[in-house]
Amino acid sequence: MTKTEITPTMIVADVLAQWPQTIPVFHKYQTACVGCDIAPFDTLADVARIYELDLEQFLHDLKEAIGISTTKDFENNV
């Protein structure tokens, strides 16, 4: 079964494999995740911690890249 949600505990390599359209998001945040040997082990939360990213914004951008509506999107449209 295909996951339809991106969560902080997801493994980077799994996200990249399932949703290659997220690659530009990793590049936007200047991470070395795409092609990294550690990607099969690090979670999205690990990436946010290591690169000192705002986890909520990072997840929002990843979800936006795959077409998942987020609460922020709703709040901005009200």
N, C-alpha and C positions, 0 to 999 in steps of 0.2 A: 504494500500500500504506500502511496506517495504522501509524504507530509505536505500540508498546505499552510503551515505556520512556521515562522522563523522565531526561535527562542534563544535566550542567552546561553543555554546549555548545549546547543547544537555544535557539532564538530565542523570546523572551517572547511575541511576537504569535502565533507558531505554537502554542505551548502553550495560550494563551488561546482560540485558534480551535478547536483540536482537543478541548480539555477545558475547556469553560466552567465546569465545577464547581470549577476551581482558583481562580476569581475570589475567593472568600472567603479563600483562603490569602494572596493578594497584599494583600487588605485587612487581614487579621490582622497582617501585618508592616508595615502602614502605608506601603506603597509607592504610588507614583503610576503604576504600570505599566498599570493598566487604563485604556485610552483615551489613553495617552501616545503622542506622535508619535515617540518613540525606540524604542518596543516592537518595531517590525519590524527593529531593528538590534542591540539588546542581547540578550545571552545570559543564562541564569539565573545563571551565575557572575558576570557583570557586575552583576546586581541585588544579589547577595549582597555583592559588594565595595563597591558604591556605598552601600548601606544598612547596611553593617557587620553583616551577618547571618551566622549560622553556616550555611555552605553545606550541610553534611550534614543539619542539622535542617530547613532550608528545603526541600531535595529530599525528605526523608522526608515532610514535611507535604503537599507537592504529590502525591507518589505515593499517600499515604493518601487524598487527596481523589478520586483516580481509581480507587481500589480495588486498587492494586498492593501486595502484601505486601512488607515490607522486612525486612532482617536485624534491625533494631531490634525489630520486631514479634516475630520469632522468639525473640530473646534474652529479651524480656520475658515470653514465655509458657513458658519452660523452667523 
